[in-house]
């Protein structure tokens, strides 16, 4: 009796969504050396996929290895290499220091000098990871690129959607709002449907040396935790002094550079507290006048958000009449989504919050989620101002 070969038999979708066996599926895994990306790579290798691990050297790791919590540093490259060796798949290190400097570090410094608060992790995903590294994965003939991000990629009638992670405490959808539809079609996020505690358990079961490695807390290129040192090195004139003004116009003191401040900041203002007076918070930064404007907490409440560089993840959003459309938004990574709506002011798209929020800072992101499915990421934009 004739038996069909496994190559000619119809196949169901594998765990990465391809209609072929895992061993016939090539996947590039972006490996930072941390527990999440290590589990992602080792798990896929164990499932039989043809895994290629790639770690990016993003800056001078000879300086960065002073911090055990910084990602993509010298120790992290070594840790990623050990995982690959243990599980028998190739691992490569790409020198992206120049790309990282141009696409992330320069923007980081310049954003602070403009009186805004940058999110370098978003710029990194937007440039060196999901643009440059993803292109390398395609050139290697990969079917997809997988990362250890805690987000979910769900299929809706043949179209990929980005959704928040099951573990809300680890959800990273806020940092991926600049992802394009073409990139999302190629990306996979194997850990997004599980809790971080499960990932730790898997790391132990897979025999990974990084099983107990702490999560990265600092910005990867700020090993000392003092981001102002990095800014001064990149932009020596960043520490220009100026006045600290009360919102009513009074001069309360001086500062040593607006890079030391961010919207909503309470401590380290460098001015007397004023016995019996309400605590003061940073309300606004005027880069042109080198002024830090402070005032009472109630002045931090804002209801309208102005944005630019809008990125949509959803073909139905392009060209649609968005005026009055209800959505959910996140204005900080650790805040839960809140109710809002799109409003057209002239030709500009703005976001009106149902309830005012504190600490909405220029340079941060406003990420859009569907009102009827709050896990579904519709896109996002960069905050320019609020009122």
Secondary structure, DSSP 8 states (H G I E B T S, - for coil): -----TTTS-----TTS-SS-GGG-EEEEE--SSHHHHHHHHHHHHTT-EEEEEEEE-S-HHHHTT-TT-TTSHHHHHHHHHHHHHHT-EEEEEE-HHHHIIIIIHHHHHHHHTT----HHHHHIIIIIIIIIHHHHHHTT-SEEE---SEEEEEETTEEEEEE-SSTTT--GGGGTT--HHHHHHEE-TTTTS-HHHHHHHHHHTT-TTTT-----S-TT-TTS-HHHHHHHH-GGGG--EEEEETTS-EEEEES-GGG--TT--S---S---TTS---EEEEEETTTTEEEEE-GGGG-EEEEEEEEEEES-GGGTT---TT-EEEEESSTTS--EEEEEEEETTEEEEEEEEEES---TTSEEEEEESSSTTBEEEEEEEEEE-
